[in-house]
Amino acid sequence: MQDFQGRTAFVTGAASGIGRGLVRALLDQGANVMLADVEEEALKTTMAELASADNRIDSVVCDVADAAAVQAAAQRTFDRFGNVHVVCNNAGIGAGGMIEDVKPETWQWIIGVNLMGVVHGIQAFLPHMKAHGEASHIVNTASIAGMLTMPGMGPYCATKFAVVAMTEVLASELAGSSIGASVLCPLWVSTRIFESDRNRPSDLRSAVPEKFDPHRRAEVTELIKNGMDPAEVAARVLDGIRANRVHIFTHRETEAMTKGRFDGIMDAFGAISG
Ligand SMILES: NC(=O)c1ccc[n+]([C@@H]2O[C@H](COP(=O)([O-])OP(=O)(O)OC[C@H]3O[C@@H](n4cnc5c(N)ncnc54)[C@H](O)[C@@H]3O)[C@@H](O)[C@H]2O)c1
């Protein structure tokens, strides 16, 4: 897909951070955009900020963990704009702790949003994209935590590795068709990801929250605050769509880190021959 002018995009997690950056970039390129988010007030604020594009934007409150809600949001998008060409399954949350500590509620929340949210987006839009047959693209937001593992991030890494794997499979299933698939793998981006608990459903709150090392918390807060501008991430995504690149990386320093992981894996094969 090369040209976004007059095309329609659906973006989840659109009311903040990377999602809002994607919305702005797509609007700048002349697309219509449906903004989907679970946070109603933030969605209203974002819509107000984008008021100058009012005939090309609309919004829908939607919890991506709920398959029926995503199907309904997709239908609203078709009714409002017609054919949809870009789907950004971007909504995600950060939650975790040491694996022995992570509560079932936390696993359910993070798998529901970070993994099933992406599945629901694909299933709601892919049949429609196949039916209209025009050039289209699905972008799933994972993280560099879908390539690399870190202590205390078990549930996050598990869901993001799954999104990378699923997108690679999807890209191979769509090879040769008019539809591309990419997975976005950024390192730190300046967003509200570290305040994800604001969106945790009350029935998935644990009575005893997981422990998180206060020093690490302060460190990560600082890394996110000084992270990449979502606008720069969004520009890389649009570039990745145009190039039909399966993996979209944003931070040069993650290249060596990723190579280190794969080098370690390749070394382990050496043990077979002794
Ligand atoms: N910020 C980073 O450093 C970073 C790095 C790598 C990957 N990511 C990924 O980027 C994506 C976007 O996160 P962000 O960093 O912009 O954080 P953010 O918190 O600023 O934005 C996330 C948005 O998703 C929405 N959301 C949360 N749960 C939802 C649900 N159940 N249904 C619908 N919307 C929901 C939130 O309301 C929010 O608007 C996530 O998938 C995250 O894992 C972020």
The ligand as an ORCA input file, in Angstrom:
! r2SCAN-3c Opt
* xyz 0 1
  N       5.516      3.477     25.276
  C       6.428      2.566     25.030
  O       7.607      2.707     25.458
  C       6.078      1.345     24.218
  C       7.128      0.563     23.722
  C       6.818     -0.560     22.979
  C       5.510     -0.883     22.693
  N       4.501     -0.106     23.199
  C       3.121     -0.505     22.864
  O       2.494      0.588     22.220
  C       1.068      0.432     22.315
  C       0.446      1.758     22.680
  O       0.827      2.104     23.995
  P       1.349      3.560     24.401
  O       2.770      3.415     24.767
  O       0.939      4.557     23.398
  O       0.569      3.741     25.800
  P      -0.633      4.722     26.215
  O      -1.069      4.234     27.548
  O      -0.189      6.135     26.091
  O      -1.742      4.421     25.125
  C      -2.451      3.204     25.100
  C      -3.898      3.469     24.699
  O      -4.586      2.213     24.674
  C      -5.834      2.383     25.323
  N      -6.297      1.112     25.860
  C      -5.889      0.458     26.969
  N      -6.604     -0.643     27.163
  C      -7.514     -0.701     26.143
  C      -8.538     -1.607     25.809
  N      -8.791     -2.680     26.568
  N      -9.261     -1.379     24.695
  C      -9.022     -0.275     23.940
  N      -8.087      0.641     24.220
  C      -7.325      0.415     25.314
  C      -5.574      3.418     26.404
  O      -6.755      4.044     26.863
  C      -4.618      4.355     25.699
  O      -5.330      5.386     25.031
  C       0.841     -0.685     23.330
  O       0.509     -1.877     22.648
  C       2.193     -0.820     24.013
  O       2.390     -2.101     24.550
  C       4.757      0.994     23.940
*
